[in-house]
Amino acid sequence: MGPAALRNTDVIGGVLTLGLAAGVLAESSQYARGTLLRMGPGYFPTLLGALLLALGAVLTVRGFTRGEPLVVPGMRPLFCIAAAVGLFAFTLPAFGLAPAILLLVGVSACASPVRRPVTIAVLAIGLTIFAYVVFVQLLSLHVDVVRW
Amino acid sequence: MQLIDHLWLGWQEAGSWQNLFYCFLGVTLGNLLGVLPGVGSVAAVSILLPLTYHVPPATGLIMLAGLYYGAVYGAVTGAILLNIPHTVSAIECLDGYPMAQKGRAGVALFMTTMASLCGSLVGIVVLALFAPPLASVALTFQSPEYFALVVLGMTGAAVLARGSPIKSFISVLLGMLIGLVGIDVTSGAERFTFGLTSLLDGISVGVIAMGLFGISEIIINAGTLALPKVRPSSITWRSLLPSREELALSWRAILRGTGIGAGLGLLPGAGPVLASIMGYAIEKQVAREPARFGHGAIEGVVAPEAAANAACQTGFVPTLTLGIPADPIMAVMLAALTVKGISVGPEFITAHADLFWGLLVSFIIGNILLVIWHVPFIGLWVRLLSIPFHYLFPAVLVFMCIGVFSIRQSPTDVLMMLAFGGVGYVMRLLKFPPAPLLIGLVLGPAMEQHLRRSLIVSRGDPTIFVQRPVSAAILAAAAAVLLWTLYKGLAVARSRVDEAPTELSKTNN
């Protein structure tokens, strides 16, 4: 097994599928299986897990002979967008809508290769006003605009 | 005339000011998001889903449907002018973009609008004629038949998605597993909740769709630089007019595309993407000079567009009468209806006659609105294409985050959306198509229910599915689709020379 096989989308996807299938089978073994006549809550998930296991195995094996190499793009967009959305989820209940949107726009804008602070600031303020009008005024979403 | 009575009933529903406004809003926003680069149509519908949670079912459905066919209309603009392959319109890039390079962009845009209108109107007629009789046939269906239909729908979704069929099936299974999360309705047992109370009711399809499509598409596209610019001035009124030769070539192609699309849309699991690909393939078959294709043949632009739009409308036949969504967007719509307590199935048309005929009339209104948007205001959409993506995606993110939050006032849902964004990102990197996941998610619970019920009826005898003729026929169709894919898969493996068409797999789904 060379390093090339490890960077193959089929092999990685197949191994992930096998792992998931194992997890599903382990978890569903804790539910009542039942019989074909009276299926318990565990019957169907076990079936799905078994199918996943089979498909995962085929995919992994096939990956060694064919399959495309994995191309990992820059991590910057992933990191910025994840941080922006995560921050939004924590800021909104704690500090209100306006700070949450300003942070969301500011942090997510870092994902782009084009970053101009002034335009981002204008965009953030504009979107905050827009969201206030649409969601708070028109759709009457109950949320504090700013909370201290 | 019963049909006229029905249309009148529909007009009373669709013609209210509120519904007219939401129809307008739906097609306009759908078109807008369809045109904009970097946001696919599944993402577009998911992003705007929260807007419908605050309105009555009919209004919400009218708007969602408007988003759906509006996005199909809009996507072709980007394909022709900038070579952006959106899911539905990917095939139009092949000849639409060369047409634009030859200075015939205006003609391509105008003729696709006409093709869309023709396809949609015929599709609406088919919907009005076929849905009620199919619903009465479907009334005799029982669990084994529904189980078979669900199997066919899932097989279709997996086989038709771009990329490896094995990966598509894994994607369907993943969706089915996510659909199991929560309380099992039959036994009351908790499954895959891992002790988290927020998972007891399951995970909302809207949250999953927004993460899987919206967030992950933004992550993929945010790092890319601006697209090539189009000059809005190059699309003038005069440039929209086709030459006599172009007209002569187009109208037959439009009719053929419409027929193919209307027929394919009726099959559960087929949907507009397949219709547009088939529309293109058939034009290439019947053309006198197939060599023109790929170099700006107008038939190769209008036929897929007519087919996609016809399939879009007739796709509502299996969705509304059988509850089997034709494509992932329909799956999202079905989920939105379920949230509102409306179950779709054979009883839908009689039990909610106002809703069904109202929706149908709104399709007619919406399509006329789209033509008005497209022909006189074409310059506006062309200008929209020049908005750089780095201004666009923060705005889309704001909309999605507040939208998801507003469903249940829950920051946990926002984090859940982010988690599914991560899942979608990994799936895209590993070349797993995310669209089949949505079909599995929506159909999975139905599959389990019908499997259980069928086996109770048959006293545990699994041959019930082949003993009943209708379910046996449907399962045979699913098996045929599967075998055909395997055969085709082998053929592709044998001669991996033809790499050109797979270039299109770099689309959103």
Interface residues (C-beta under 8 A of the other chain):
Chain A: T9 D10 I12 G13 L16 T17 L20 V24 E27 S28 Y31 A32 T35 L36 L37 R38 M39 G40 P41 F44 P45 L48 L51 L52 L55 G56 V58 L59 R62 R66 E68 L70 V71 V72 P73 G74 R76 P77 L78 C80 I81 A82 A84 V85 G86 F88 A89 F90 L92 P93 L97 A100 I101 L104 V105 S108 A109 A111 S112 P113 V114 R115 T119 I120 L123 A124 L127 F130 A131 F135 L139 L141 H142 V143
Chain B: L51 H54 S164 I166 K167 F169 I170 L173 L174 M176 L177 L180 D184 T186 S187 A189 R191 F192 I215 I218 I219 I220 A222 G223 T224 L225 A226 P388 F389 H390 Y391 F393 P394 A395 L397 V398 F399 C401 I402 F405 S406 Q409 P411 T412 V414 L415 M417 L418 G421 G422 Y425 V426 L429 L430 K431 F432 E448 L451 R452 L455 I456 R459 G460 P462 A493
